[in-house]
Amino acid sequence: MYSLVGCICTCIYFLSMFILVERIGKEPIISSIISFVIMTLFSFILNMKFTFGGEFSKQKLVRFFIVASIGFTLNFVIMYTLVQVLSFHYLIGEIATTLTIPLVNFFLNHYWTFK
């Protein structure tokens, strides 16, 4: 179920990026930050309900947001490096973040957040 939730949240992320960059005209780095926050809120709700189950606790919420903060930092560093420093198109940055961050998040959430 984690993969399905991840796919749904990835779609939410890319849809948010598309709307913010291509339709509204926001800068890709700022759009990435906004999209990441939107995706993280959906991810917590869906993972709590469908993936890991259990009772809601403040500890899980705090741990989830710590993991999300790690993912957020990775997202920013990867996007900034690829788009601003190396001048790649923002979609290259999106591919790199999409391949990296879900693996890190799953490992941390599975073995620490929802343990």
FILUMVO-570544 format. One record per residue (C-alpha): residue in one letter; x, y, z. Coordinates in pm, 1 decimal. Each point is the difference from the previous one (the first is absolute). Last residue first. Layout:
<recs>
+------+----------+----------+----------+
! rest !       px !       py !       pz !
+------+----------+----------+----------+
!    A !        X !        Y !        Z !
...
+------+----------+----------+----------+
</recs>
This chain:
<recs>
+------+----------+----------+----------+
! rest !       px !       py !       pz !
+------+----------+----------+----------+
!    K !    751.5 !    132.4 !   1421.9 !
!    F !   -206.5 !    266.4 !   -179.5 !
!    T !    261.9 !    275.6 !      6.9 !
!    W !    319.7 !   -206.1 !     42.1 !
!    Y !     46.1 !   -307.9 !   -216.2 !
!    H !   -278.7 !     47.5 !   -252.0 !
!    N !      3.8 !    380.1 !     -2.3 !
!    L !    378.9 !     27.7 !    -28.7 !
!    F !     35.0 !   -264.6 !   -271.2 !
!    F !   -302.0 !    121.3 !   -191.4 !
!    N !    111.7 !    363.5 !     11.3 !
!    V !    351.4 !    -75.0 !   -127.5 !
!    L !   -133.8 !   -208.6 !   -286.1 !
!    P !   -267.9 !    257.0 !    -85.3 !
!    I !    262.2 !    280.3 !     -3.0 !
!    T !    245.1 !   -134.7 !   -254.7 !
!    L !   -173.8 !    -98.1 !   -324.0 !
!    T !   -259.4 !    278.1 !      9.3 !
!    T !    264.9 !    255.0 !     95.9 !
!    A !    216.7 !    -90.9 !   -299.0 !
!    I !   -295.5 !     -1.0 !   -240.2 !
!    E !   -115.7 !    338.5 !    127.5 !
!    G !    347.5 !    144.9 !    -38.2 !
!    I !      7.5 !   -115.4 !   -360.9 !
!    L !   -344.7 !    158.9 !    -37.4 !
!    Y !    144.2 !    333.4 !    118.2 !
!    H !    217.9 !     25.4 !   -309.4 !
!    F !    368.5 !    -26.1 !     91.7 !
!    S !    196.4 !    316.0 !     79.4 !
!    L !    268.4 !   -173.2 !    212.5 !
!    V !    -16.5 !    243.4 !    293.0 !
!    Q !   -358.3 !    123.9 !    -23.8 !
!    V !   -192.7 !   -300.1 !   -133.9 !
!    L !    204.2 !   -304.4 !    106.1 !
!    T !    139.9 !    134.6 !    324.7 !
!    Y !   -313.7 !    185.1 !    106.1 !
!    M !   -226.6 !   -295.4 !    -78.9 !
!    I !    221.8 !   -253.4 !    180.0 !
!    V !     54.3 !    223.0 !    303.5 !
!    F !   -367.4 !     97.5 !     23.9 !
!    N !   -131.1 !   -355.0 !    -29.2 !
!    L !    258.5 !   -131.1 !    246.0 !
!    T !   -106.4 !    265.5 !    249.1 !
!    F !   -367.1 !    -83.8 !    -52.5 !
!    G !     71.5 !   -369.7 !     41.7 !
!    I !    178.2 !     66.4 !    329.9 !
!    S !   -287.3 !    226.0 !    100.0 !
!    A !   -248.7 !   -272.0 !    -96.8 !
!    V !    185.5 !   -243.4 !    225.1 !
!    I !    -20.4 !    252.2 !    284.9 !
!    F !   -365.4 !     58.6 !    -88.9 !
!    F !    -73.0 !   -370.2 !     22.9 !
!    R !    184.7 !    -23.2 !    331.3 !
!    V !   -209.4 !    282.2 !    146.1 !
!    L !   -322.9 !   -157.9 !   -126.1 !
!    K !     99.3 !   -342.8 !    122.4 !
!    Q !     84.8 !    140.5 !    344.2 !
!    K !   -323.5 !    197.8 !     10.0 !
!    S !   -188.3 !   -323.3 !    -41.0 !
!    F !   -255.6 !   -133.2 !   -244.3 !
!    E !    -79.3 !   -362.6 !     60.2 !
!    G !    103.5 !   -273.0 !   -230.4 !
!    G !     -4.8 !     -8.5 !   -374.3 !
!    F !    329.5 !    -14.7 !   -187.4 !
!    T !   -118.3 !     17.1 !   -356.9 !
!    F !   -364.6 !    103.2 !    -35.9 !
!    K !    -97.7 !    260.6 !    259.9 !
!    M !    333.4 !    123.5 !    131.8 !
!    N !    155.5 !    -23.7 !   -344.0 !
!    L !   -286.5 !    191.4 !   -160.1 !
!    I !     -6.6 !    283.9 !    254.9 !
!    F !    376.3 !     34.8 !     20.9 !
!    S !     46.5 !    -11.7 !   -377.1 !
!    F !   -270.2 !    257.7 !    -69.5 !
!    L !    171.9 !    249.8 !    228.7 !
!    T !    338.4 !    -85.8 !   -149.2 !
!    M !   -122.8 !     52.0 !   -357.7 !
!    I !   -120.3 !    352.7 !     74.4 !
!    V !    329.4 !     83.1 !    174.2 !
!    F !    202.7 !   -140.5 !   -291.2 !
!    S !   -205.3 !    194.5 !   -252.1 !
!    I !     68.6 !    327.2 !    181.8 !
!    I !    374.5 !    -71.2 !     15.3 !
!    S !     16.3 !   -112.3 !   -363.0 !
!    S !   -192.1 !    306.7 !   -111.2 !
!    I !    252.3 !    220.6 !    179.3 !
!    I !    283.3 !   -176.4 !   -186.0 !
!    P !   -186.4 !      0.7 !   -333.1 !
!    E !    -84.8 !    377.2 !     -3.3 !
!    K !   -374.3 !     60.4 !    -17.9 !
!    G !   -165.4 !     54.0 !   -337.7 !
!    I !   -359.5 !    -78.5 !    101.5 !
!    R !    -67.3 !   -253.0 !   -275.5 !
!    E !    336.5 !   -161.1 !    -76.4 !
!    V !    183.2 !     35.2 !    329.0 !
!    L !   -273.8 !    -13.3 !    267.3 !
!    I !   -243.9 !   -221.7 !   -188.0 !
!    F !    267.9 !   -240.3 !   -119.1 !
!    M !    167.4 !    -17.5 !    340.4 !
!    S !   -333.3 !    -65.6 !    174.3 !
!    L !    -82.1 !   -273.0 !   -250.3 !
!    F !    346.8 !   -146.7 !     51.7 !
!    Y !    -43.6 !     -7.0 !    379.1 !
!    I !   -354.0 !   -136.9 !     -7.8 !
!    C !    116.8 !   -270.3 !   -239.6 !
!    T !    286.6 !    -81.3 !    236.4 !
!    C !   -249.6 !    -16.2 !    285.6 !
!    I !   -214.5 !   -251.1 !   -187.2 !
!    C !    305.7 !   -204.4 !    -95.9 !
!    G !    128.7 !      3.1 !    357.9 !
!    V !   -339.2 !   -106.3 !    133.1 !
!    L !      7.2 !   -286.9 !   -249.1 !
!    S !    358.0 !    -89.2 !     94.9 !
!    Y !    -78.4 !      5.0 !    371.6 !
!    M !   -298.0 !   -231.9 !    -62.5 !
+------+----------+----------+----------+
</recs>
